[in-house]
Amino acid sequence: MMEETRDLTTLTRSVPKMFDAGAHAVADYATAGAFAALGLYFHNRNRRAAQLAYANAAAIVGLSMLTDYPGGMFPVFSFRAHGQADLALTALATAGPAMLGIANDPAARVFYGAAGLETAIVSSTDWSSGGNGRTDTMYVTPREEWLEGPDAPWNT
């Protein structure tokens, strides 16, 4: 049997693409904010749910800051690589309650719903729209201004 490699664009080709890189960045930061608020809500009610919510918020913000797209501050990952990582973050929201022993707790339903919403956003994103046109690679190359000039780390 021949092995077939698929990327997000191929897997989601039948889903209308409503999010470009900028809209996806807004959705990412809004999702992170929602997870942070969820962590505050669960803080004194369910410690494990709060920890999972904080972990999701931190992971999303960290990934967003390191992505080469609008809203990314330190572009290390291409927008396409960000999409692959989004799938892992969706898995964290889905499997997290079971890993922390709260799968049967009513709080787990919030994480399952969030994972569904994240899946919809990932599926509705045009992954060819992002960054500085460097979407075919996993990592972006350093920006030119980082390579030269008196502020370059190796010029100290």
C-alpha positions as CSV (number, residue, x, y, z in Angstrom):
1,M,0.0,0.0,0.0
2,M,1.3,3.4,-1.0
3,E,1.8,5.9,1.8
4,E,0.3,9.3,1.2
5,T,1.4,12.5,2.9
6,R,-1.2,15.1,3.5
7,D,-1.0,18.6,4.8
8,L,-3.7,20.8,6.3
9,T,-4.7,22.3,3.0
10,T,-5.3,18.9,1.5
11,L,-7.2,17.6,4.5
12,T,-9.5,20.6,4.7
13,R,-10.0,21.4,1.1
14,S,-13.8,21.0,1.2
15,V,-14.1,23.5,4.1
16,P,-14.6,27.2,3.1
17,K,-11.6,29.3,4.0
18,M,-12.9,32.2,6.0
19,F,-9.7,33.0,8.0
20,D,-6.6,34.6,6.5
21,A,-3.4,34.9,8.6
22,G,-4.5,38.1,10.3
23,A,-8.0,36.8,11.2
24,H,-6.4,33.6,12.5
25,A,-4.0,35.6,14.7
26,V,-7.0,37.5,16.2
27,A,-8.8,34.1,16.8
28,D,-5.6,32.7,18.4
29,Y,-5.2,35.6,20.9
30,A,-9.0,35.6,21.6
31,T,-8.9,31.9,22.3
32,A,-5.9,32.3,24.6
33,G,-7.8,35.0,26.4
34,A,-10.8,32.8,26.8
35,F,-8.7,30.0,28.2
36,A,-7.1,32.4,30.7
37,A,-10.5,33.6,31.8
38,L,-11.6,30.0,32.1
39,G,-8.6,29.4,34.3
40,L,-9.6,32.2,36.5
41,Y,-13.2,30.9,36.7
42,F,-12.0,27.4,37.7
43,H,-9.2,28.6,40.0
44,N,-11.0,28.0,43.2
45,R,-13.6,25.5,41.8
46,N,-11.5,22.9,40.1
47,R,-7.7,23.2,40.4
48,R,-6.9,20.7,37.6
49,A,-9.3,22.3,35.1
50,A,-7.7,25.7,36.0
51,Q,-4.2,24.3,35.3
52,L,-5.3,22.9,32.0
53,A,-6.9,26.2,31.0
54,Y,-3.7,28.1,31.9
55,A,-1.6,25.6,30.1
56,N,-3.7,26.0,26.9
57,A,-3.6,29.8,27.2
58,A,0.2,29.9,27.6
59,A,0.8,27.4,24.8
60,I,-1.4,29.4,22.4
61,V,0.2,32.7,23.3
62,G,3.7,31.2,23.0
63,L,3.0,29.7,19.6
64,S,1.4,32.9,18.4
65,M,4.3,35.1,19.5
66,L,6.7,32.7,17.7
67,T,4.7,32.6,14.4
68,D,5.5,34.5,11.2
69,Y,2.1,36.2,10.9
70,P,0.4,39.4,11.9
71,G,0.6,39.5,15.7
72,G,3.7,37.3,15.8
73,M,6.6,39.0,17.7
74,F,9.5,36.7,17.2
75,P,8.9,34.8,14.0
76,V,10.5,31.4,14.3
77,F,7.7,29.2,12.8
78,S,6.1,29.6,9.5
79,F,2.3,30.0,9.3
80,R,2.0,26.5,7.9
81,A,4.0,25.1,10.8
82,H,1.7,27.1,13.1
83,G,-1.2,25.1,11.6
84,Q,0.5,21.8,12.4
85,A,1.1,23.0,16.0
86,D,-2.5,24.1,16.3
87,L,-3.5,20.5,15.7
88,A,-1.4,19.5,18.7
89,L,-3.0,22.2,20.8
90,T,-6.4,20.9,19.9
91,A,-5.3,17.5,21.0
92,L,-4.2,19.0,24.4
93,A,-7.6,20.5,24.9
94,T,-9.3,17.2,23.9
95,A,-7.0,14.8,25.9
96,G,-6.1,17.1,28.7
97,P,-9.1,16.3,30.9
98,A,-8.4,12.6,30.7
99,M,-4.7,13.1,31.4
100,L,-5.5,15.1,34.5
101,G,-8.2,12.7,35.7
102,I,-11.2,15.0,35.2
103,A,-12.7,13.5,32.0
104,N,-16.0,12.7,33.8
105,D,-16.1,16.1,35.5
106,P,-18.6,18.7,34.1
107,A,-15.6,21.0,33.6
108,A,-14.3,18.7,30.9
109,R,-17.1,19.6,28.6
110,V,-15.8,23.1,28.3
111,F,-12.5,21.8,27.0
112,Y,-14.2,19.4,24.5
113,G,-16.2,22.4,23.2
114,A,-13.1,24.5,22.9
115,A,-11.3,21.7,21.0
116,G,-14.3,21.6,18.6
117,L,-14.1,25.4,18.0
118,E,-10.3,25.2,17.5
119,T,-10.8,22.4,14.9
120,A,-13.3,24.6,13.1
121,I,-10.9,27.5,13.0
122,V,-8.0,25.4,11.8
123,S,-10.2,23.9,9.1
124,S,-11.4,27.3,8.0
125,T,-8.0,28.9,7.7
126,D,-6.3,29.6,4.4
127,W,-2.8,28.3,5.3
128,S,-1.3,29.8,2.1
129,S,-2.1,33.3,3.2
130,G,0.3,33.8,6.0
131,G,3.6,35.3,6.9
132,N,6.1,36.8,4.5
133,G,5.5,34.2,1.8
134,R,7.6,31.6,3.5
135,T,4.9,29.0,4.1
136,D,6.6,26.0,2.5
137,T,9.2,25.6,5.3
138,M,8.8,24.6,8.9
139,Y,11.0,27.4,10.2
140,V,11.5,30.9,8.9
141,T,14.9,32.2,8.1
142,P,16.2,35.0,10.3
143,R,15.3,38.4,9.2
144,E,17.9,40.4,7.3
145,E,18.1,43.0,10.0
146,W,18.9,40.3,12.6
147,L,21.9,39.0,10.5
148,E,23.7,42.3,10.1
149,G,24.2,45.5,12.0
150,P,25.7,46.5,15.4
151,D,22.8,44.9,17.3
152,A,23.4,41.4,16.0
153,P,24.1,39.0,18.9
154,W,27.5,37.9,17.5
155,N,28.7,41.5,17.1
156,T,29.2,42.0,20.8
